Amino acid sequence: MSEYQYPQNDIQFSLQSIAQLERLSPFLEEPLDSELLDAILSEAGKLSEQVIAPINASGDQQGSRVEQGEVYEAEGFKEAFHTYRESGWLALAGNPEFGGQGLPSSLATAVNEGVQAANLAFSLCPLLSQGAIEAIESHASEELKQRYIPKMLTGEWTGTMNLTEPAAGSDLAAIACKATPEGDHFKIKGQKIFITWGDHQMSDNIVHLVLARLPDAPAGVKGISLFIVPKFLLDANDQPAQRNDVQVVSVEHKMGIHASPTCVMSFGDKAGAIGYLVGQANEGIKAMFTMMNNARQGVGLQGLGISERAYQQALSYAKERKQGMKADRSGKAAIIEHADVRRMLMMMKSQIDAMRSLIYLAAVENDLSHLASGEVQQAAIKRTALYTPIVKGWITEQAQEITSLAIQIHGGMGFIEETGVAQHARDARILPIYEGTNGIQAIDLIGRKLHLDKGEQMYLLLDEIEEELKSYRQEALQSNVEKLTSSIAVARHATKNCLEIMQRDANEGTGSAYAYMMMCGYVIGGWLQIRAQKLCLENQQMGEEQKASWLHSINFYCDHVLPRAHMHAQTIASGQDSMADLTILSFER
């Protein structure tokens, strides 16, 4: 089993050059210099490689357990989390008012890539905490912010998101958990399922964010409120004291991410769990979506991380495994010498390169949406909204293909758990499901992001890409520019088709949503790959090996991956009748 190596050079190239990190400089008190970035990412690499990656396989084998109503994490996780928090990583992009370091969240994204690639199960705990911090900071009262955020930024306390119930999965309108007013707080009663890191021993307190209904709340999603429900209530000095009426019923037995305890949580079985309202009554969905949008980009990053981990292991194996003869029959060949294995490896790498560029581009836009002002901020808010479902949906779909290819490259050994590569595929399988299934991401893209503004933002993005391509004069770029220009024309036509379908029948139109999301991902990925090609050709400081690797990746992407955009556009153009004809009887045998 190969050891994980943090790909610092590729991360810096994607973040600084392709995503154009310097766009943040006018809105920062101090500019981000390369030395600071080098130092942060170098330490992030050590953390990922030396502390977190070594407990990935053992955590998968051990999982977590419940004893006397308490969840105990796999061996080594508590120690690794203490190292993680004592180094200040949770506070990296935190608000200085609450003890954070105030750096852009795109830097935290670069750090988190390593954490998530090293150990996906481990990474979910700080990911949920970061989302909870953002929701509390954006919507809670000043008192709640001061009581909870500082300890969450240090990692002394962690956070969770409690949405799903046995009868309310993606349909949050069906939430039945109740909140009853009682003095300055509320009594929460109900059950939540699929709660990631819902309980553990790694922190001194766990801050649950819980969706529930007030007695007089209107029906549906308009009647849901958000509450802080801590595992331990705080004393007069804001220290964890009395145990709240929050219990773990069980831990789910899952296909993957075994070391991440996915809990069934019960609130208020006895006296009633004490909770505190976050934001306004009946506006919990608005507050929770702050957390979910953070998590959705985070899940896209998980797709990138697990893909990178699988690629590194497949590449290492392909270099070492000998099977068949060399082309000149002079001896046994390492399987990387076989053309089909090279095809699979580059299918992995070229998509990973495009995925990484999109992740960091979206991260920089997200920073601009918070740091900038005026027209720049408004444009970034809209662009971030457009990117988010593509980041979550397209990238996590690619992770399924990439982790599967890693198994295929290992051959029969990939199907054996001892090699460790199967874990990556099992872990990755949750990514298209949680934080809103990819079908929901696609419907969000085609409905809220495309239909509501009549395609304005998507057409604007395609216009900007075309304008950028027109400025590329180097002869070496022209072949790939032509291929992408053709794909953009196809994307324009597909956008027009989708808008017409949605206008005619929105329900019918969502049948094209998945194809549209995937097409957008491939086109945007192609744009960023060609931007990378231009930068590689101009960069005198980039090492020759890294440059050659990127250029091979870019050409392969444009020849072997970008044509998939045309396939999805064709599905949108010609597949409506067969979709519209489907009824329940269509599936009977």
TIRO-371020 format. One record per residue (C-alpha): residue number from 0; x, y, z. Coordinates in nm, 2 decimals. Layout:
! TIRO-371020
PT  num      px      py      pz
PT  NUM       X       Y       Z
...
***
This chain:
! TIRO-371020
PT  num      px      py      pz
PT    0    0.00    0.00    0.00
PT    1    0.15    0.33   -0.11
PT    2    0.18    0.62    0.14
PT    3   -0.01    0.94    0.07
PT    4    0.20    1.24   -0.06
PT    5    0.05    1.59   -0.04
PT    6    0.06    1.73   -0.40
PT    7    0.18    2.07   -0.30
PT    8    0.32    2.18   -0.63
PT    9   -0.01    2.10   -0.82
PT   10   -0.22    2.26   -0.54
PT   11   -0.02    2.58   -0.56
PT   12   -0.03    2.59   -0.93
PT   13   -0.41    2.54   -0.93
PT   14   -0.47    2.79   -0.65
PT   15   -0.23    3.07   -0.74
PT   16   -0.21    3.05   -1.12
PT   17   -0.53    2.89   -1.25
PT   18   -0.77    3.01   -0.98
PT   19   -0.59    3.35   -0.97
PT   20   -0.56    3.38   -0.59
PT   21   -0.42    3.73   -0.63
PT   22   -0.77    3.85   -0.71
PT   23   -0.82    3.86   -0.33
PT   24   -0.53    4.09   -0.27
PT   25   -0.73    4.42   -0.30
PT   26   -0.97    4.30   -0.02
PT   27   -0.71    4.18    0.23
PT   28   -0.53    4.38    0.50
PT   29   -0.21    4.21    0.42
PT   30   -0.13    4.06    0.07
PT   31   -0.07    3.68    0.05
PT   32    0.29    3.63   -0.04
PT   33    0.43    3.31   -0.18
PT   34    0.65    3.25    0.13
PT   35    0.34    3.25    0.36
PT   36    0.16    3.02    0.12
PT   37    0.46    2.78    0.10
PT   38    0.49    2.77    0.47
PT   39    0.12    2.69    0.53
PT   40    0.10    2.42    0.26
PT   41    0.43    2.27    0.37
PT   42    0.30    2.22    0.72
PT   43   -0.04    2.10    0.59
PT   44    0.15    1.84    0.39
PT   45    0.33    1.71    0.70
PT   46    0.01    1.70    0.90
PT   47   -0.17    1.50    0.63
PT   48    0.12    1.26    0.55
PT   49    0.26    1.20    0.89
PT   50   -0.04    1.23    1.13
PT   51   -0.36    1.16    0.95
PT   52   -0.29    0.93    0.66
PT   53   -0.13    0.65    0.88
PT   54   -0.46    0.59    1.06
PT   55   -0.68    0.57    0.75
PT   56   -0.66    0.19    0.69
PT   57   -0.67    0.10    1.06
PT   58   -0.96    0.32    1.12
PT   59   -1.15    0.16    0.83
PT   60   -1.09   -0.18    0.99
PT   61   -1.18   -0.09    1.34
PT   62   -1.46    0.16    1.29
PT   63   -1.63    0.31    1.60
PT   64   -1.83    0.15    1.88
PT   65   -2.10    0.24    2.13
PT   66   -2.05    0.17    2.50
PT   67   -2.30    0.28    2.77
PT   68   -2.44    0.55    2.54
PT   69   -2.10    0.69    2.44
PT   70   -1.93    0.66    2.10
PT   71   -1.57    0.57    2.10
PT   72   -1.37    0.65    1.78
PT   73   -1.10    0.42    1.63
PT   74   -0.75    0.41    1.78
PT   75   -0.53    0.70    1.71
PT   76   -0.81    0.94    1.60
PT   77   -0.83    1.13    1.93
PT   78   -0.45    1.18    1.93
PT   79   -0.45    1.29    1.56
PT   80   -0.74    1.53    1.63
PT   81   -0.56    1.68    1.92
PT   82   -0.25    1.74    1.70
PT   83   -0.48    1.89    1.43
PT   84   -0.65    2.13    1.67
PT   85   -0.34    2.23    1.87
PT   86   -0.18    2.34    1.54
PT   87   -0.46    2.58    1.49
PT   88   -0.59    2.45    1.16
PT   89   -0.96    2.49    1.24
PT   90   -0.90    2.86    1.31
PT   91   -0.70    2.93    0.99
PT   92   -0.99    3.10    0.81
PT   93   -1.18    3.19    1.12
PT   94   -1.30    3.54    1.22
PT   95   -1.03    3.71    1.43
PT   96   -1.31    3.85    1.65
PT   97   -1.35    3.50    1.78
PT   98   -0.99    3.39    1.78
PT   99   -0.95    3.30    1.42
PT  100   -0.65    3.38    1.20
PT  101   -0.86    3.56    0.94
PT  102   -0.69    3.40    0.63
PT  103   -0.90    3.34    0.31
PT  104   -1.11    3.02    0.31
PT  105   -0.94    2.92   -0.01
PT  106   -0.62    2.86    0.19
PT  107   -0.82    2.64    0.43
PT  108   -0.95    2.45    0.12
PT  109   -0.59    2.38    0.02
PT  110   -0.52    2.25    0.37
PT  111   -0.84    2.04    0.38
PT  112   -0.75    1.88    0.05
PT  113   -0.47    1.70    0.22
PT  114   -0.67    1.61    0.53
PT  115   -0.95    1.47    0.32
PT  116   -0.72    1.27    0.09
PT  117   -0.53    1.14    0.38
PT  118   -0.83    1.02    0.58
PT  119   -1.18    1.09    0.45
PT  120   -1.35    0.96    0.77
PT  121   -1.14    1.18    0.99
PT  122   -1.19    1.49    0.78
PT  123   -1.56    1.48    0.82
PT  124   -1.54    1.59    1.19
PT  125   -1.36    1.93    1.12
PT  126   -1.57    1.97    0.80
PT  127   -1.89    1.97    0.99
PT  128   -1.74    2.19    1.26
PT  129   -1.64    2.45    1.00
PT  130   -1.99    2.45    0.86
PT  131   -2.15    2.49    1.20
PT  132   -1.92    2.78    1.28
PT  133   -2.03    2.96    0.97
PT  134   -2.40    2.90    1.03
PT  135   -2.37    3.03    1.39
PT  136   -2.16    3.33    1.29
PT  137   -2.40    3.42    1.01
PT  138   -2.73    3.38    1.19
PT  139   -2.71    3.35    1.57
PT  140   -2.73    3.62    1.83
PT  141   -2.42    3.79    1.96
PT  142   -2.45    3.61    2.29
PT  143   -2.45    3.26    2.12
PT  144   -2.16    3.36    1.89
PT  145   -1.95    3.46    2.19
PT  146   -2.04    3.15    2.39
PT  147   -1.98    2.89    2.12
PT  148   -1.76    3.01    1.83
PT  149   -1.42    3.06    2.01
PT  150   -1.42    2.71    2.15
PT  151   -1.52    2.56    1.82
PT  152   -1.24    2.75    1.64
PT  153   -0.99    2.60    1.88
PT  154   -1.13    2.26    1.82
PT  155   -1.20    2.21    2.19
PT  156   -1.57    2.18    2.09
PT  157   -1.69    2.03    1.76
PT  158   -2.01    2.08    1.56
PT  159   -2.27    1.86    1.38
PT  160   -2.56    1.91    1.14
PT  161   -2.89    1.74    1.24
PT  162   -3.14    1.75    0.95
PT  163   -3.24    1.40    0.85
PT  164   -3.52    1.20    1.03
PT  165   -3.66    0.85    0.96
PT  166   -3.95    1.01    0.76
PT  167   -3.76    1.32    0.64
PT  168   -3.46    1.27    0.42
PT  169   -3.42    1.51    0.13
PT  170   -3.78    1.62    0.19
PT  171   -3.71    1.85    0.49
PT  172   -4.07    1.97    0.48
PT  173   -4.15    1.64    0.66
PT  174   -3.94    1.72    0.97
PT  175   -4.13    1.62    1.29
PT  176   -3.88    1.71    1.56
PT  177   -4.04    1.95    1.81
PT  178   -3.92    2.26    1.99
PT  179   -4.13    2.39    2.29
PT  180   -4.05    2.74    2.44
PT  181   -3.95    2.74    2.80
PT  182   -3.81    3.06    2.94
PT  183   -3.49    3.17    2.77
PT  184   -3.45    2.83    2.59
PT  185   -3.65    2.56    2.41
PT  186   -3.71    2.19    2.49
PT  187   -3.62    1.98    2.19
PT  188   -3.78    1.64    2.13
PT  189   -3.73    1.40    1.84
PT  190   -3.50    1.17    1.66
PT  191   -3.24    1.24    1.39
PT  192   -3.05    0.98    1.18
PT  193   -2.73    0.98    0.97
PT  194   -2.56    1.23    1.20
PT  195   -2.20    1.24    1.10
PT  196   -1.97    1.24    1.41
PT  197   -2.28    1.28    1.62
PT  198   -2.08    1.16    1.92
PT  199   -1.72    1.09    2.01
PT  200   -1.45    1.15    2.27
PT  201   -1.22    1.38    2.06
PT  202   -1.36    1.71    2.20
PT  203   -1.49    1.84    2.53
PT  204   -1.83    1.93    2.39
PT  205   -2.03    1.87    2.08
PT  206   -2.25    2.16    1.94
PT  207   -2.54    2.00    1.76
PT  208   -2.73    2.22    1.51
PT  209   -3.08    2.08    1.50
PT  210   -3.38    2.15    1.28
PT  211   -3.71    2.14    1.47
PT  212   -4.07    2.29    1.46
PT  213   -4.22    2.53    1.71
PT  214   -4.58    2.46    1.83
PT  215   -4.74    2.73    1.61
PT  216   -4.51    2.68    1.31
PT  217   -4.66    2.68    0.96
PT  218   -4.65    2.36    0.77
PT  219   -4.37    2.27    0.53
PT  220   -4.02    2.41    0.51
PT  221   -4.15    2.76    0.61
PT  222   -4.21    2.63    0.96
PT  223   -3.87    2.49    1.05
PT  224   -3.64    2.66    1.30
PT  225   -3.27    2.60    1.39
PT  226   -3.14    2.54    1.74
PT  227   -2.80    2.49    1.91
PT  228   -2.83    2.18    2.13
PT  229   -2.50    2.12    2.31
PT  230   -2.40    1.77    2.44
PT  231   -2.31    1.94    2.77
PT  232   -2.49    2.25    2.89
PT  233   -2.26    2.54    2.99
PT  234   -2.22    2.67    3.34
PT  235   -2.19    3.03    3.45
PT  236   -1.83    3.04    3.32
PT  237   -1.93    2.90    2.98
PT  238   -1.76    2.56    3.06
PT  239   -1.92    2.23    2.98
PT  240   -2.11    2.10    3.29
PT  241   -2.44    1.91    3.30
PT  242   -2.51    1.65    3.04
PT  243   -2.80    1.76    2.81
PT  244   -3.08    1.52    2.73
PT  245   -2.91    1.40    2.41
PT  246   -2.84    1.03    2.35
PT  247   -2.69    0.82    2.09
PT  248   -2.92    0.53    2.00
PT  249   -2.68    0.35    1.77
PT  250   -2.41    0.38    1.51
PT  251   -2.48    0.28    1.15
PT  252   -2.30   -0.01    0.98
PT  253   -2.20    0.14    0.65
PT  254   -2.04    0.05    0.32
PT  255   -1.75    0.29    0.38
PT  256   -1.61    0.57    0.59
PT  257   -1.62    0.32    0.88
PT  258   -1.42    0.53    1.11
PT  259   -1.67    0.82    1.09
PT  260   -1.95    0.74    1.34
PT  261   -2.28    0.80    1.17
PT  262   -2.52    0.82    1.46
PT  263   -2.89    0.78    1.53
PT  264   -2.95    1.06    1.78
PT  265   -3.24    1.10    2.02
PT  266   -3.32    1.44    2.17
PT  267   -3.54    1.48    2.48
PT  268   -3.61    1.12    2.58
PT  269   -3.62    1.23    2.95
PT  270   -3.67    1.59    3.06
PT  271   -3.62    1.73    2.72
PT  272   -3.31    1.85    2.54
PT  273   -3.23    2.22    2.60
PT  274   -3.18    2.42    2.29
PT  275   -3.12    2.78    2.19
PT  276   -3.28    2.94    1.88
PT  277   -3.04    3.04    1.60
PT  278   -3.17    3.33    1.41
PT  279   -3.54    3.40    1.36
PT  280   -3.82    3.15    1.43
PT  281   -3.93    2.95    1.13
PT  282   -3.62    3.06    0.93
PT  283   -3.41    2.75    1.01
PT  284   -3.38    2.64    0.65
PT  285   -3.21    2.97    0.56
PT  286   -2.96    2.93    0.84
PT  287   -2.90    2.57    0.77
PT  288   -2.84    2.63    0.40
PT  289   -2.55    2.85    0.50
PT  290   -2.40    2.54    0.65
PT  291   -2.51    2.31    0.37
PT  292   -2.36    2.53    0.09
PT  293   -2.03    2.52    0.28
PT  294   -2.06    2.15    0.31
PT  295   -2.15    2.10   -0.05
PT  296   -1.83    2.26   -0.17
PT  297   -1.65    2.06    0.10
PT  298   -1.79    1.74   -0.04
PT  299   -1.67    1.82   -0.38
PT  300   -1.33    1.87   -0.22
PT  301   -1.37    1.52   -0.07
PT  302   -1.42    1.39   -0.42
PT  303   -1.10    1.54   -0.53
PT  304   -0.91    1.42   -0.22
PT  305   -1.02    1.06   -0.24
PT  306   -0.95    1.06   -0.62
PT  307   -0.60    1.19   -0.56
PT  308   -0.54    0.92   -0.30
PT  309   -0.66    0.64   -0.53
PT  310   -0.45    0.78   -0.82
PT  311   -0.13    0.78   -0.62
PT  312   -0.19    0.42   -0.51
PT  313   -0.27    0.31   -0.86
PT  314    0.03    0.48   -1.01
PT  315    0.26    0.33   -0.75
PT  316    0.12   -0.02   -0.81
PT  317    0.15    0.02   -1.19
PT  318    0.52    0.11   -1.17
PT  319    0.59   -0.19   -0.95
PT  320    0.37   -0.47   -1.08
PT  321    0.52   -0.67   -1.36
PT  322    0.29   -0.85   -1.59
PT  323    0.35   -0.95   -1.95
PT  324    0.65   -0.88   -2.17
PT  325    0.82   -0.56   -2.27
PT  326    0.75   -0.45   -2.63
PT  327    1.10   -0.57   -2.74
PT  328    1.05   -0.90   -2.56
PT  329    1.36   -0.83   -2.35
PT  330    1.19   -0.92   -2.01
PT  331    0.89   -0.87   -1.79
PT  332    0.71   -0.53   -1.82
PT  333    0.58   -0.31   -1.54
PT  334    0.21   -0.28   -1.62
PT  335    0.25    0.10   -1.67
PT  336    0.42    0.01   -1.99
PT  337    0.10   -0.12   -2.13
PT  338   -0.11    0.13   -2.33
PT  339   -0.44    0.05   -2.17
PT  340   -0.30    0.10   -1.82
PT  341   -0.15    0.43   -1.92
PT  342   -0.49    0.52   -2.06
PT  343   -0.66    0.45   -1.73
PT  344   -0.40    0.63   -1.53
PT  345   -0.43    0.94   -1.75
PT  346   -0.81    0.92   -1.74
PT  347   -0.77    0.95   -1.37
PT  348   -0.50    1.22   -1.37
PT  349   -0.65    1.45   -1.63
PT  350   -0.98    1.46   -1.46
PT  351   -0.82    1.52   -1.12
PT  352   -0.63    1.82   -1.26
PT  353   -0.95    1.97   -1.40
PT  354   -1.14    1.89   -1.07
PT  355   -0.87    2.06   -0.86
PT  356   -0.87    2.37   -1.08
PT  357   -1.25    2.40   -1.04
PT  358   -1.23    2.34   -0.67
PT  359   -0.99    2.63   -0.62
PT  360   -1.16    2.86   -0.87
PT  361   -1.49    2.81   -0.68
PT  362   -1.30    2.87   -0.35
PT  363   -1.16    3.20   -0.46
PT  364   -1.50    3.31   -0.59
PT  365   -1.65    3.22   -0.25
PT  366   -1.39    3.43   -0.08
PT  367   -1.47    3.72   -0.30
PT  368   -1.84    3.68   -0.22
PT  369   -1.75    3.75    0.15
PT  370   -1.45    3.98    0.13
PT  371   -1.53    4.21   -0.17
PT  372   -1.80    4.48   -0.19
PT  373   -2.03    4.63   -0.45
PT  374   -2.04    4.49   -0.80
PT  375   -1.74    4.26   -0.75
PT  376   -1.91    4.10   -0.45
PT  377   -2.25    4.06   -0.62
PT  378   -2.09    3.90   -0.92
PT  379   -1.89    3.66   -0.70
PT  380   -2.21    3.56   -0.50
PT  381   -2.38    3.47   -0.83
PT  382   -2.08    3.28   -0.97
PT  383   -2.04    3.09   -0.64
PT  384   -2.40    2.99   -0.65
PT  385   -2.36    2.87   -1.01
PT  386   -2.04    2.67   -0.93
PT  387   -2.16    2.50   -0.61
PT  388   -2.39    2.23   -0.75
PT  389   -2.13    2.15   -1.03
PT  390   -1.85    2.13   -0.77
PT  391   -2.05    1.89   -0.56
PT  392   -2.22    1.69   -0.83
PT  393   -1.97    1.66   -1.12
PT  394   -1.67    1.61   -0.90
PT  395   -1.82    1.35   -0.68
PT  396   -1.94    1.16   -0.99
PT  397   -1.59    1.17   -1.13
PT  398   -1.46    1.02   -0.80
PT  399   -1.67    0.71   -0.86
PT  400   -1.50    0.66   -1.19
PT  401   -1.15    0.74   -1.07
PT  402   -1.17    0.51   -0.76
PT  403   -1.31    0.23   -0.97
PT  404   -1.02    0.27   -1.22
PT  405   -0.78    0.24   -0.93
PT  406   -0.92   -0.10   -0.85
PT  407   -0.91   -0.20   -1.22
PT  408   -0.54   -0.11   -1.25
PT  409   -0.47   -0.33   -0.95
PT  410   -0.65   -0.62   -1.13
PT  411   -0.76   -0.90   -0.90
PT  412   -0.55   -0.75   -0.62
PT  413   -0.77   -0.45   -0.62
PT  414   -1.07   -0.66   -0.52
PT  415   -0.88   -0.78   -0.21
PT  416   -0.92   -0.56    0.09
PT  417   -0.56   -0.60    0.21
PT  418   -0.43   -0.38   -0.07
PT  419   -0.64   -0.09    0.06
PT  420   -0.75    0.04   -0.28
PT  421   -1.10   -0.09   -0.24
PT  422   -1.15    0.13    0.07
PT  423   -1.12    0.44   -0.15
PT  424   -1.41    0.32   -0.37
PT  425   -1.62    0.23   -0.07
PT  426   -1.55    0.56    0.10
PT  427   -1.61    0.76   -0.22
PT  428   -1.96    0.60   -0.27
PT  429   -2.12    0.82   -0.01
PT  430   -2.02    1.14   -0.18
PT  431   -2.29    1.16   -0.45
PT  432   -2.55    1.09   -0.18
PT  433   -2.50    1.31    0.13
PT  434   -2.54    1.69    0.16
PT  435   -2.81    1.66   -0.11
PT  436   -2.79    1.38   -0.36
PT  437   -2.64    1.46   -0.70
PT  438   -2.98    1.45   -0.85
PT  439   -3.08    1.73   -0.62
PT  440   -2.77    1.92   -0.71
PT  441   -2.86    1.89   -1.08
PT  442   -3.21    2.00   -1.02
PT  443   -3.08    2.30   -0.82
PT  444   -2.85    2.39   -1.12
PT  445   -3.12    2.36   -1.38
PT  446   -3.40    2.51   -1.17
PT  447   -3.28    2.77   -0.92
PT  448   -2.96    2.86   -1.11
PT  449   -3.06    2.84   -1.47
PT  450   -3.44    2.87   -1.50
PT  451   -3.49    3.15   -1.25
PT  452   -3.26    3.39   -1.42
PT  453   -3.34    3.27   -1.77
PT  454   -2.98    3.15   -1.82
PT  455   -2.82    3.49   -1.76
PT  456   -2.54    3.37   -1.53
PT  457   -2.46    3.06   -1.74
PT  458   -2.45    3.26   -2.07
PT  459   -2.23    3.51   -1.90
PT  460   -1.99    3.24   -1.79
PT  461   -1.98    3.09   -2.14
PT  462   -1.92    3.45   -2.29
PT  463   -1.63    3.50   -2.05
PT  464   -1.47    3.17   -2.14
PT  465   -1.50    3.25   -2.52
PT  466   -1.35    3.59   -2.47
PT  467   -1.06    3.44   -2.28
PT  468   -1.00    3.18   -2.55
PT  469   -0.99    3.45   -2.82
PT  470   -0.69    3.61   -2.63
PT  471   -0.49    3.29   -2.66
PT  472   -0.26    3.34   -2.96
PT  473    0.00    3.06   -2.91
PT  474    0.00    2.81   -3.19
PT  475    0.04    2.53   -2.95
PT  476   -0.30    2.61   -2.79
PT  477   -0.51    2.63   -3.10
PT  478   -0.61    2.26   -3.14
PT  479   -0.74    2.24   -2.79
PT  480   -0.90    2.59   -2.82
PT  481   -1.10    2.47   -3.12
PT  482   -1.22    2.16   -2.94
PT  483   -1.34    2.37   -2.64
PT  484   -1.50    2.63   -2.87
PT  485   -1.70    2.35   -3.03
PT  486   -1.80    2.23   -2.68
PT  487   -1.91    2.58   -2.58
PT  488   -2.13    2.61   -2.88
PT  489   -2.29    2.27   -2.78
PT  490   -2.33    2.40   -2.42
PT  491   -2.51    2.71   -2.54
PT  492   -2.75    2.50   -2.75
PT  493   -2.81    2.27   -2.46
PT  494   -2.87    2.56   -2.22
PT  495   -3.13    2.70   -2.47
PT  496   -3.29    2.35   -2.49
PT  497   -3.31    2.32   -2.11
PT  498   -3.46    2.67   -2.07
PT  499   -3.73    2.59   -2.33
PT  500   -3.81    2.25   -2.16
PT  501   -3.82    2.41   -1.82
PT  502   -4.05    2.68   -1.94
PT  503   -4.28    2.43   -2.10
PT  504   -4.29    2.18   -1.81
PT  505   -4.05    2.22   -1.51
PT  506   -4.11    1.87   -1.39
PT  507   -4.03    1.72   -1.73
PT  508   -3.73    1.95   -1.76
PT  509   -3.56    1.81   -1.45
PT  510   -3.52    1.49   -1.65
PT  511   -3.24    1.67   -1.83
PT  512   -3.08    1.80   -1.51
PT  513   -2.82    1.54   -1.45
PT  514   -2.70    1.55   -1.81
PT  515   -2.68    1.93   -1.80
PT  516   -2.48    1.93   -1.47
PT  517   -2.23    1.68   -1.61
PT  518   -2.20    1.86   -1.94
PT  519   -2.12    2.19   -1.75
PT  520   -1.86    2.01   -1.55
PT  521   -1.68    1.88   -1.85
PT  522   -1.69    2.21   -2.03
PT  523   -1.56    2.41   -1.73
PT  524   -1.30    2.15   -1.67
PT  525   -1.18    2.19   -2.03
PT  526   -1.17    2.57   -2.00
PT  527   -0.95    2.54   -1.69
PT  528   -0.72    2.28   -1.85
PT  529   -0.66    2.51   -2.15
PT  530   -0.59    2.80   -1.91
PT  531   -0.34    2.57   -1.74
PT  532   -0.18    2.49   -2.08
PT  533   -0.13    2.86   -2.15
PT  534    0.03    2.91   -1.80
PT  535    0.25    2.61   -1.84
PT  536    0.39    2.74   -2.17
PT  537    0.46    3.08   -2.02
PT  538    0.60    2.96   -1.68
PT  539    0.97    2.97   -1.67
PT  540    0.99    2.86   -1.30
PT  541    0.78    2.55   -1.33
PT  542    0.99    2.23   -1.32
PT  543    1.01    2.04   -1.65
PT  544    0.86    1.72   -1.51
PT  545    0.56    1.90   -1.36
PT  546    0.51    2.10   -1.68
PT  547    0.53    1.79   -1.90
PT  548    0.29    1.61   -1.67
PT  549    0.03    1.89   -1.70
PT  550    0.07    1.92   -2.08
PT  551    0.01    1.55   -2.13
PT  552   -0.29    1.57   -1.90
PT  553   -0.44    1.87   -2.08
PT  554   -0.41    1.71   -2.43
PT  555   -0.56    1.38   -2.30
PT  556   -0.85    1.56   -2.14
PT  557   -0.94    1.75   -2.45
PT  558   -0.92    1.44   -2.66
PT  559   -1.07    1.18   -2.43
PT  560   -1.28    1.36   -2.16
PT  561   -1.41    1.68   -2.32
PT  562   -1.61    1.49   -2.59
PT  563   -1.84    1.36   -2.31
PT  564   -1.99    1.71   -2.30
PT  565   -2.12    1.65   -2.65
PT  566   -2.27    1.32   -2.55
PT  567   -2.46    1.48   -2.26
PT  568   -2.58    1.77   -2.48
PT  569   -2.71    1.51   -2.73
PT  570   -2.90    1.34   -2.46
PT  571   -3.06    1.68   -2.37
PT  572   -3.14    1.75   -2.73
PT  573   -3.29    1.42   -2.83
PT  574   -3.38    1.24   -2.51
PT  575   -3.69    1.43   -2.40
PT  576   -3.96    1.22   -2.57
PT  577   -3.83    0.89   -2.42
PT  578   -3.82    1.06   -2.08
PT  579   -4.16    1.21   -2.11
PT  580   -4.31    0.87   -2.21
PT  581   -4.20    0.70   -1.89
PT  582   -4.47    0.59   -1.64
PT  583   -4.47    0.37   -1.34
PT  584   -4.57    0.08   -1.57
PT  585   -4.25    0.13   -1.78
PT  586   -4.05   -0.05   -1.51
PT  587   -4.27   -0.35   -1.46
PT  588   -4.15   -0.69   -1.59
***
